[in-house]
Amino acid sequence: MNVLETRIPPPLVGLLMGTVAWLASSAFAPTGIGFPVRLTLAVALVLLGFALAGAGARTVSRAKSTLNPVKPETATALVTAGIYRYTRNPMYLGMAACLLAWSAWLGTLAGLIGAPLFVLYMNRFQIAPEERALSRLFGAEFSAYQSRVRRWL
């Protein structure tokens, strides 16, 4: 399965998992949670998701490193400032929050399947290869960063 490693851009993975959530939710009855509550939760989560992803992208851009998740070996700097002091993957965390927002909007428990599938896929096929590349590029500095900052939260 190494053929999938860093091959599918994470936003596309997010869209695919959102589609899976939509398909799963269409097969089940909605929860009893009213629309205003679902809308409020969805808006809050999507705003959080965009804030996390945006903060991550800005910090990487300021460090003049790559934002290309398909080529992690082209990183020119180990980014540990800003949002990266709290999570090693703020952009992916932001996408997961947006998937949770979508789940809230869909209003079924089955719709929750998209976010965990996204996290599982990202851990195996995106983050693990990125971490191997960063370890080769930055060695002990990256290992120290890994030991003090969690992968997700």
Secondary structure, DSSP 8 states (H G I E B T S, - for coil): -GGGTTTS-HHHHHHHHHHHHHHHHHTS---S--HHHHHHHHHHHHHHHHHHHHHHHHHHHHTT----TT-GGG--S---SGGGGT-S-HHHHHHHHHHHHHHHHHTSGGGGGHHHHHHHHIIIIIIHHHHHHHHHHHHHHHHHHHHHS-S--
